[in-house]
Structure formats: structure tokens, C-alpha cells
Amino acid sequence: MTRRRPAAAARTAPTRTAPATDRPSSLPRNLAIAYGLLIIYACLHPFTGWKATGLPLFDFLVAPWPKYFIPADMVFNILGYLPLGFVAAAALPRAWPAWSTVALATLLCALLSFALETTQNFLPTRVASNLDLAANTAGALLGAAFGARWGHPLFDHSGALQRWRNERIIDGHTGDAGLILLGLWVLGQLTPDDLLFGSGDIRSLFGIAAPLRFAPERFIAFETALSATTIVALGLLVRCMMRRPSPWPVLVLIALGIGAKTLATATFFVPSAPLAWLTPGAERGALVGAALLLASLALPRVVQHAIAGTTLLAATALVNLLPENPYLLYNLSFTRQSNFLNFHGLTQLVDSLWPFAALAYLSALGLWRGQHLAEEHSPRR
């Protein structure tokens, strides 16, 4: 007698989907898009004075070696495109041969550089350069070679970085957007003429004068409040993105921000005083902010989310109320050279707009991931 039970069971068996480890990670693609947009802004800054020169559009491709050559420009262009080549290679399918991954990632980066160099023909403050194009392509090639070798082991779901991300950070594009947002915050700390962790200065974007006159006691008090509220906002923003509580991501982010601020101070100001940003107000604010953050981590998740938004708004308001920074005299003569002016324009824009992007992210997190904020998530099995 023929048995029919297994066939019936087969008909009712649920369809098995591919495990998460078989799906490619979207993080390198999102990083490549975000980094490409940053390069576009840096290369076309300040976006004013557009006009045609009347010269052939592609003459720069056959231009001779420049009379005035700054080696730092070439190094800057190589290093600027190296991360883009890395994440572009990591975003391509893993099944591709390494040579095709390197070739396509390098080609995409070279086309971006070629388009930007060509567009610079219409900006009077910029000069299209075949040397810049070659340096950008070389940096992209180097980054793509590294990305083809180590990109997938790093970003794929079986890789160390992706395993950490899956275990600690909320999934989907929401988690990717949060990680990119934190990376942009670190980039904004490379703005040298800001106070410690002082983001959201829209006065500089619109040329608005400071509303308050400088007074030492008042300035130190405002700076203390700024540093404290920013540390609380950053720590709770990271906490809202996490599946489980852990102090290490917060500590690493703050350490990266301090490192970026120290590097910017040493580069754009007196190299012998890299800690010039450590003013009395910044020091006091860091201590107060650390204590308040530690106390806030014991509160319910929904309350932490609300405090993160409130302190972020308060810190942005303080930045725009403070008078000009009296501690550091900005060295314009240095940044007028080579690509440092363009890099400063990029970091200044990111630093000015970051709090508003963070507030939008917190709002979206509350709307789309309300359950995540209402209860703790257990780690993936």
C-alpha cells in the first residue's frame, strides 16, 4: 500500500528562505554612496561663480606637468579615493573574480573623478588637472585591491564587522544610516575652529553675527553646558541604535571624536599644541557630561530616546548662542594652500548640518522602530 503521509507533509512544509549569512550586506554600498557624495561636495566647493572659460573642455587631459607642484596635493588625492575604492569593491558581488572586482571598482571611481575634474572647468576657484585624475585613480586602484581581498571578509554577514553589527546594532537600512551618521560626526570633528563637540553652527553658513558678546565667565559656563549636553546626546543616540547595552561603542565614538579634534588642532594650528581644544569649559563639560550620561543609561529606552533629542536640541542652540571662539586663532594662510581649503569646507558643512540629520534620524527611529525602543532585543541566534 502506497504511503501518502510524507507527500502531504511535503505539501504543508514551510518554504525555507536563505539564511541571513547568504545575503550580501548593504553597508558597503551605502558607505560608497555616502562617501561619493562627500567627495562631490569637496571637489566642487564652494559652488559659486559658475561660468564657461571658452577653452576646450578636455584640454586638461593632455596638459603638461604643472609648473607649481605641491606633493601634499597628490598624497591627499590618493588617500581621498582609497576608501572609496575599498568600499566600492566590497559592494560588488563576492562571486566575481578579484581582477574584475578591482577593475570595475577602479573604473567607477575614475569616472567619478573624471566627471568632477571636467566640471571644475566651470568653477573659477578650481583648476581641472590630469595629475589629480591620475592620483585619484591610483588611490581608487589601491583601495579596490584591498577591498577585493579584505572587503567581503570584513563586511559580509560572516565577517567580523558584520557579525558585530548584527549582534549589537539594529538591522536594516536604519542601522546602516545610524552608523553612517556617526561616521559623519567624527568627520565633522576635523573642523579645527570649533569648540569640543560643538556641531550645528548655522551662523557660519549664513554669515550671521554672534548674538552675545564675549564675557569670560559666561563663555566658560556656556562651553561647559555645550560639552556636557553633547556627550549625553551622543551616548544616548548610540544607545538608541543598539540592541543591547554596552559602554564600548560610546567610548570608542568619543575617543574617535577626541582624536579627530586633536588631529585637526595639530594640523591647522600650532603643531606643538595639539590639545589646545582642551579649554576649561571643555574639561568641566566632559566630566559633567560623563556623569549625566552614566545616570541616563539606567533609564528606560523611551526616556533615553526623548533625552537624546532634547539634549541635541539644547547643544545646537548653545552653539549658535556662543560668541566667536576666543581660544584659537584660525590660521587661514595654511588652509589657503592646496586641498586643505576644500577639505575644511566639507568638514564645516558636515559639522553644521549634522545635528539636524541626527534629529531627523531620532524621529524616524521613534516612528519606525518604536518596538525596539520600548523593549530590549535579545541577540540573534
C-alpha positions in Angstrom: 0.0 0.0 0.0 1.4 3.4 -1.0 2.1 5.8 1.8 0.7 9.3 1.3 1.6 10.9 4.6 5.1 12.1 3.6 3.7 13.7 0.4 1.1 15.6 2.4 3.8 16.7 4.9 5.8 17.9 2.0 3.0 19.9 0.7 2.5 21.6 4.0 6.1 22.1 4.9 7.1 25.8 5.0 9.3 27.2 2.4 12.8 27.7 3.6 14.4 31.0 3.0 18.1 31.7 2.6 19.8 32.5 5.9 20.9 36.0 6.6 24.6 34.9 6.1 23.9 34.2 2.4 22.6 37.7 1.7 25.1 40.4 0.8 25.5 43.3 3.2 24.1 46.6 2.2 26.5 48.5 4.4 29.5 48.9 1.9 27.1 50.1 -0.8 25.6 52.7 1.5 29.0 53.7 2.6 30.2 54.1 -1.0 27.2 56.3 -1.9 27.7 58.5 1.2 31.4 58.8 0.6 30.9 59.6 -3.0 28.6 62.4 -2.2 31.2 63.8 0.3 33.8 63.7 -2.5 31.5 65.6 -4.9 30.9 68.3 -2.4 34.6 68.6 -1.5 35.6 68.8 -5.2 33.0 71.4 -6.2 33.1 73.6 -3.1 32.2 76.5 -2.9 29.6 76.0 -5.7 29.8 79.7 -6.8 30.8 81.7 -9.8 29.9 79.1 -12.4 30.9 80.2 -15.9 32.4 78.8 -19.1 36.0 79.5 -19.8 35.8 79.2 -23.6 38.6 76.6 -23.6 38.2 73.0 -24.9 36.5 71.0 -22.2 39.0 68.1 -22.1 42.3 70.0 -22.7 43.3 69.2 -19.1 43.8 65.6 -20.1 46.9 66.4 -22.2 48.2 69.3 -20.1 52.0 69.2 -19.3 53.4 68.8 -15.9 52.3 71.8 -13.7 54.9 74.5 -13.1 53.9 74.6 -9.4 53.5 71.2 -7.9 52.6 70.5 -4.2 53.4 66.9 -3.2 50.8 67.1 -0.4 48.1 67.5 -3.1 49.0 64.2 -4.7 49.1 62.4 -1.4 45.7 64.0 -0.4 44.1 62.9 -3.7 45.4 59.3 -3.4 44.3 59.0 0.2 40.9 60.6 -0.6 39.9 58.0 -3.1 41.4 55.0 -1.4 38.4 54.4 1.0 36.0 54.9 -1.9 37.8 52.2 -3.9 37.7 49.9 -0.9 34.0 50.1 -0.2 33.2 50.1 -3.9 35.0 46.8 -4.3 33.3 45.4 -1.1 29.9 46.4 -2.5 30.4 44.3 -5.7 29.3 40.6 -5.7 31.6 38.2 -3.9 31.4 35.6 -6.6 33.2 37.8 -9.1 36.8 37.2 -9.8 39.2 39.5 -7.9 40.5 41.1 -11.1 37.1 42.1 -12.4 36.1 43.5 -9.0 39.2 45.6 -8.9 38.8 46.7 -12.5 35.1 47.8 -12.1 35.6 49.5 -8.8 38.6 51.4 -10.1 36.7 52.3 -13.3 33.7 53.7 -11.4 35.9 55.8 -9.1 37.9 57.0 -12.1 34.7 58.0 -13.9 33.6 60.0 -10.9 37.0 61.7 -10.7 36.9 62.5 -14.5 33.4 63.9 -14.2 34.4 66.1 -11.3 37.6 67.3 -12.9 35.7 68.2 -16.1 33.0 70.1 -14.1 35.8 72.1 -12.4 36.4 73.8 -15.7 33.3 75.9 -14.9 34.5 77.0 -11.5 36.9 79.9 -11.4 38.3 78.8 -8.0 39.1 75.3 -9.2 41.6 74.0 -11.8 40.9 70.8 -13.7 44.1 68.6 -13.5 45.1 65.4 -15.2 47.5 64.9 -12.3 44.6 64.9 -9.8 42.7 62.5 -12.0 45.8 60.1 -12.1 46.3 60.4 -8.3 42.6 59.8 -7.6 42.6 56.7 -9.9 45.7 55.4 -8.3 44.2 55.8 -4.8 41.0 54.0 -6.0 43.0 51.2 -7.6 44.9 50.7 -4.3 41.7 50.8 -2.3 40.0 48.4 -4.7 42.8 45.9 -4.4 42.5 46.0 -0.6 38.7 45.8 -0.9 38.8 42.8 -3.2 41.0 41.0 -0.7 39.6 42.0 2.6 36.3 43.8 1.9 34.0 40.8 1.8 35.5 39.1 4.9 35.0 42.5 6.7 31.5 43.4 5.6 29.8 40.2 4.7 27.4 38.6 7.2 30.0 36.0 8.1 32.7 38.7 8.5 33.8 40.1 11.9 32.5 43.6 11.4 29.1 42.4 10.1 28.8 39.9 13.0 29.4 42.6 15.4 26.9 44.8 13.6 24.2 42.1 13.6 24.8 41.4 17.3 25.0 45.0 18.5 23.2 47.3 16.1 19.6 47.3 14.8 19.2 45.7 11.4 18.2 47.0 8.0 18.9 50.4 6.5 18.0 52.1 9.8 21.1 50.6 11.4 23.3 51.4 8.4 22.0 55.0 8.4 22.9 55.3 12.0 26.4 54.0 11.5 27.0 56.4 8.6 25.6 59.3 10.8 28.1 58.5 13.5 30.9 58.4 10.9 29.9 61.8 9.7 30.0 63.2 13.2 33.6 62.0 13.5 34.4 63.7 10.2 32.8 66.9 11.4 35.2 67.0 14.4 38.0 67.6 11.9 36.7 71.2 11.7 39.5 73.0 13.6 37.9 76.2 14.6 35.0 74.7 16.7 34.8 74.1 20.4 34.9 70.5 21.6 32.0 68.5 20.1 30.3 71.8 19.1 28.2 70.9 16.0 25.3 72.7 14.3 26.7 76.2 13.8 24.4 77.5 11.1 25.6 81.1 11.7 28.7 80.4 9.7 26.6 79.1 6.8 24.6 82.3 6.5 27.1 84.9 7.8 25.1 85.7 10.9 27.0 87.6 13.7 27.2 86.1 17.2 24.2 87.3 19.3 26.2 87.5 22.6 29.3 89.5 23.4 32.2 87.6 24.8 32.5 87.5 28.6 34.9 85.0 30.2 32.7 83.6 32.9 29.6 83.4 30.7 31.6 81.8 27.9 33.1 79.1 30.2 29.6 78.3 31.5 28.1 78.0 28.1 31.0 75.9 26.9 30.6 73.6 29.9 26.9 73.2 29.1 27.7 72.6 25.4 30.2 69.8 26.1 28.0 68.1 28.7 24.8 68.1 26.7 26.6 66.9 23.5 28.2 64.0 25.3 24.8 63.0 26.7 23.2 63.3 23.3 25.9 61.3 21.6 25.9 58.5 24.2 22.1 58.1 24.1 22.0 58.3 20.3 24.3 55.3 20.2 22.3 53.6 22.8 19.1 54.0 20.8 20.8 52.3 17.8 22.0 49.3 19.9 20.2 46.0 20.5 21.9 45.5 23.9 23.5 47.9 26.3 27.3 48.2 26.1 29.6 51.1 27.0 32.3 50.3 24.5 30.7 51.8 21.3 30.1 55.1 23.2 33.6 55.2 24.5 35.1 54.4 21.0 33.0 57.1 19.4 34.0 59.7 21.9 37.7 58.6 21.6 37.5 58.9 17.8 36.0 62.4 18.2 38.7 63.5 20.5 41.3 62.0 18.2 39.9 63.9 15.2 39.7 67.1 17.1 43.4 66.7 18.3 44.5 65.9 14.7 42.7 69.0 13.3 44.2 71.2 16.0 47.7 70.0 15.4 47.3 70.2 11.6 45.6 73.6 11.2 47.2 75.4 14.3 50.4 75.1 16.2 51.6 71.5 15.9 53.2 71.7 19.3 49.8 72.3 20.9 47.5 69.5 19.7 45.5 69.7 22.9 44.6 73.4 22.6 41.0 72.4 22.3 41.1 71.2 26.0 39.8 74.5 27.4 38.5 74.9 31.0 34.9 74.7 29.8 35.5 71.6 27.7 37.2 69.8 30.5 34.4 70.6 33.0 31.7 69.8 30.5 33.3 66.4 29.7 33.3 65.4 33.4 29.7 66.6 33.9 28.5 65.0 30.7 30.1 61.7 31.5 28.3 61.6 34.9 25.0 62.6 33.4 25.3 60.0 30.7 26.1 57.3 33.1 23.0 58.1 35.1 20.9 58.3 31.9 21.8 54.8 30.8 19.8 53.4 33.8 16.6 55.0 32.4 14.0 53.2 30.2 14.8 53.2 26.5 11.9 55.5 25.5 13.0 58.1 28.1 16.6 57.8 26.8 15.3 58.5 23.3 13.5 61.6 24.4 16.5 62.9 26.4 18.8 62.3 23.3 16.6 64.6 21.2 16.2 67.2 23.9 20.0 67.4 24.7 20.8 67.5 20.9 18.4 70.5 20.5 20.0 72.2 23.6 23.5 71.7 22.3 22.6 73.1 18.9 21.0 76.1 20.5 24.1 76.7 22.6 26.5 76.5 19.6 24.5 79.3 17.9 24.4 81.5 21.0 28.1 81.3 21.9 30.3 84.2 20.7 33.3 83.5 18.5 35.9 81.1 19.8 38.4 83.2 21.6 40.9 80.4 22.3 42.1 79.5 18.9 43.2 82.0 16.2 42.3 80.3 12.8 45.3 80.1 10.5 43.9 81.0 7.1 47.2 81.1 5.5 47.7 77.4 5.9 44.2 76.3 4.6 44.5 78.5 1.5 47.1 76.0 0.2 46.2 73.0 -1.9 43.2 70.8 -1.0 43.0 71.7 2.7 40.6 74.6 1.9 38.2 72.2 0.2 38.5 69.7 3.0 37.7 72.4 5.5 34.7 73.4 3.5 33.5 69.8 3.6 34.0 69.3 7.3 32.4 72.6 8.1 29.3 71.7 6.1 29.0 68.3 7.7 29.6 69.8 11.2 26.9 72.4 10.7 24.2 70.1 9.4 24.9 67.0 11.5 22.6 67.8 14.5 19.7 68.3 12.2 20.3 65.0 10.4 20.6 63.3 13.8 17.3 64.8 15.0 15.6 63.5 11.8 17.2 60.1 12.4 15.9 60.0 16.0 12.4 61.0 14.8 12.5 58.2 12.2 13.7 55.8 14.8 10.8 56.6 17.0 8.3 56.2 14.2 9.6 53.1 12.6 11.4 51.3 15.4 9.1 52.0 18.3 9.1 48.4 19.5 12.8 48.5 19.6 12.8 51.5 21.9 10.1 50.0 24.1 11.8 46.8 24.9 15.2 45.1 24.9 16.2 43.0 22.0 17.8 39.6 22.5 20.9 38.8 20.4 20.4 36.8 17.2 20.6 33.1 17.4 
